[in-house]
Amino acid sequence: MRRHSALVSNMFEVQEPKGRVLVVAGSDSGGGAGIQADIKTITVLGGYAATAITALTAQNTLGVFGILPIDPALVAQQMSVVLTDIGADAVKTGMLYSEEIIAAVASTLEARARRLPVIVDPVMVAKGGASLLQQRARLALVERLLPLAALITPNAPEAAALSGVSVESEADMERAADRLLAFGASAVLIKGGHLPGDTIVDLLRTADGEAARFEHPRIATLSTHGTGCTLASAVACGVALGFTLRDAVQRAEDYVLEAIRTAPGLGKGHGPLNHGHPIGARLN
């Protein structure tokens, strides 16, 4: 009887949570990017996604047709109630849109998530060209969020806009990464998909001097909507599950590549990825 009681007791012991990711980002009505892509990615890769929505968008594969930003106080409240109850093992930010929302997010992170790794995807422009970050918000992003970031994941144009360094080659990526590290980020992953060539190189550099290249073939397809959101969320999930940063990035790269390769081909423009494919979901 005592042995049975001990077994039952062990079954109900509270385990230290792992894999909880609080995503602070905008909603994509088309389901290919933003909060929708983040939730799918984190779930498939074995994590738990909670959200704080920063903006509602009306969009599909052809573009963004409307943006309604959320009150910054409500963004902060969404974050606070999740962090004080469910908790998080990592935070991922995406579309923040305005200087006021960035300030609210940064203040909440400083107050309630000082010890959590924060993965910042500096979403600036949608795949179809619509601006998702107001011009005056760029300085706030650099000054308020970069010093809190365990990792920032800009593509080449975003890295250029934030660093002031023209990014047209791998050497430029290295220079821009160094500048972003000097602004306070602990690590930078610059994505090379916007640069020409049949091979894409993503470059990881850390403030501790670590560097890594992630190289993969370019896939000729229009199904690339949400790749940045998906990659950053996949990295955040890996970090939340306890992976090293390098291993989390490698798993994320593998996951996104296969998600592009097996994309369902939906819509008439830049279509969504196949977030539901099983590769990487149970990698340890």
ABEGO torsion letter per residue (X at the ends): XAAAAAAAAAAABBBBBBGBBBBBBBBBAAGABEAAAAAAAAAAAGBBBBBBBABBBBBBAAEBABBBBBBAAAAAAAAAAAAAAAEBABBBBBBAGBAAAAAAAAAAAAAAAAABBBBBBBBABBAAGBBABBAAAAAAAAAAAAAABABBBBBAAAAAAAAGBBBABAAAAAAAAAAAAAAGBABBBBBAAABBEABBBBBBBBAAGBBBBBBBBBBBBABABGAAAAAAAAAAAAAAAGBBAAAAAAAAAAAAAAAAAABAGBEABBBBBBAABABGAABX
